[in-house]
Amino acid sequence: MTLEIHPLLAQRRSPRAIDPNRPVPREVTQRLLEAARWAPSSGNSQPWRFVVVDAPDALARAREALHPGNQRWANRAPLLLLICANPQDDGDINGQPLYLFDCGLAAENLLLQGTAEGLVVHPMAGWDENIMRTAMGVPDPYRVVVVIAVGYPGRLEDLPEDLQKRETAPRARKPLSELTHYNGW
Ligand SMILES: Cc1cc2nc3c(=O)[nH]c(=O)nc-3n(C[C@H](O)[C@H](O)[C@H](O)COP(=O)(O)O)c2cc1C
């Protein structure tokens, strides 16, 4: 890391090695959701709704909705968290819907709380929304915004080989100089 940032931000990452045999206690899950709940939102609209998936039958149904690439590792997660939202519960600004932005902030709160708790917390966009909504009974007009795989760290050698390489690769980002304009674009 070029510049020092808060250790929690520096440590947060999206690992895939998860221990399938160590469940996440409900009180830990509650703290993750509590962290998400305290995220800022436009007009304090709090559009996020959470679906906790930690029972074997529900997990089996939710896992069906994951894209195959995610099933390869996320099927070992003992907990899947869905962040859902009703787009009508939030406004838009300059034609840009805000519910996605607000849910993103809630998700990052959750990821950071999970990081602080020593958990693997890995957000996923790779799932079929219709299958997920049906599997979890998410009613209209709620949308599933993100699915987060959660668990305690597992053994690297239990991952498929290509994912082991990705797991240990250094995290990379574009340089700030490529991203930033001062006093105008
Ligand atoms: C909205 C969103 C969707 C993502 N979807 C997936 C996914 O479907 N599968 C996956 O393995 N990782 C997914 N990721 C994780 C990203 O690949 C990861 O955050 C990125 O490579 C940066 O790595 P880091 O989180 O370890 O810093 C997603 C992340 C975000 C924020």
The ligand as a Tripos MOL2 file, in Angstrom:
@<TRIPOS>MOLECULE
LIG
   31    33     1     0     0
SMALL
NO_CHARGES

@<TRIPOS>ATOM
      1 C1        -20.5650   -5.5780   -6.2300 C.3       1 LIG1
      2 C2        -19.5000   -6.6450   -6.1720 C.ar      1 LIG1
      3 C3        -19.7150   -7.8480   -6.8130 C.ar      1 LIG1
      4 C4        -18.7690   -8.8690   -6.7370 C.ar      1 LIG1
      5 N1        -19.0590  -10.0780   -7.3050 N.ar      1 LIG1
      6 C5        -18.1960  -11.1050   -7.1290 C.ar      1 LIG1
      7 C6        -18.5590  -12.4040   -7.5650 C.ar      1 LIG1
      8 O1        -19.6460  -12.6480   -8.1030 O.2       1 LIG1
      9 N2        -17.6520  -13.4010   -7.3760 N.ar      1 LIG1
     10 C7        -16.4360  -13.1950   -6.7700 C.ar      1 LIG1
     11 O2        -15.6800  -14.1580   -6.6080 O.2       1 LIG1
     12 N3        -16.0840  -11.9650   -6.3080 N.ar      1 LIG1
     13 C8        -16.9370  -10.9190   -6.4650 C.ar      1 LIG1
     14 N4        -16.6220   -9.6780   -5.9700 N.ar      1 LIG1
     15 C9        -15.3270   -9.4600   -5.2900 C.3       1 LIG1
     16 C10       -14.3800   -8.6500   -6.1620 C.3       1 LIG1
     17 O3        -13.8630   -9.4790   -7.1680 O.3       1 LIG1
     18 C11       -13.2560   -8.0620   -5.2720 C.3       1 LIG1
     19 O4        -13.8320   -7.1510   -4.3620 O.3       1 LIG1
     20 C12       -12.2120   -7.3470   -6.1110 C.3       1 LIG1
     21 O5        -11.5240   -8.2440   -6.9280 O.3       1 LIG1
     22 C13       -11.1930   -6.6340   -5.2280 C.3       1 LIG1
     23 O6        -10.5820   -7.5560   -4.3600 O.3       1 LIG1
     24 P1        -10.6100   -7.3510   -2.7790 P.3       1 LIG1
     25 O7        -12.0480   -7.2420   -2.3270 O.co2     1 LIG1
     26 O8         -9.9450   -8.5820   -2.2090 O.co2     1 LIG1
     27 O9         -9.8510   -6.0930   -2.4710 O.co2     1 LIG1
     28 C14       -17.5470   -8.6500   -6.0450 C.ar      1 LIG1
     29 C15       -17.3210   -7.4220   -5.4170 C.ar      1 LIG1
     30 C16       -18.2870   -6.4340   -5.4680 C.ar      1 LIG1
     31 C17       -18.0370   -5.1240   -4.7420 C.3       1 LIG1
@<TRIPOS>BOND
     1     1     2 1
     2     2     3 ar
     3     2    30 ar
     4     3     4 ar
     5     4     5 ar
     6     4    28 ar
     7     5     6 ar
     8     6     7 ar
     9     6    13 1
    10     7     8 2
    11     7     9 ar
    12     9    10 ar
    13    10    11 2
    14    10    12 ar
    15    12    13 ar
    16    13    14 ar
    17    14    15 1
    18    14    28 ar
    19    15    16 1
    20    16    17 1
    21    16    18 1
    22    18    19 1
    23    18    20 1
    24    20    21 1
    25    20    22 1
    26    22    23 1
    27    23    24 1
    28    24    25 2
    29    24    26 1
    30    24    27 1
    31    28    29 ar
    32    29    30 ar
    33    30    31 1
@<TRIPOS>SUBSTRUCTURE
     1 LIG1         1 GROUP 0 **** ****
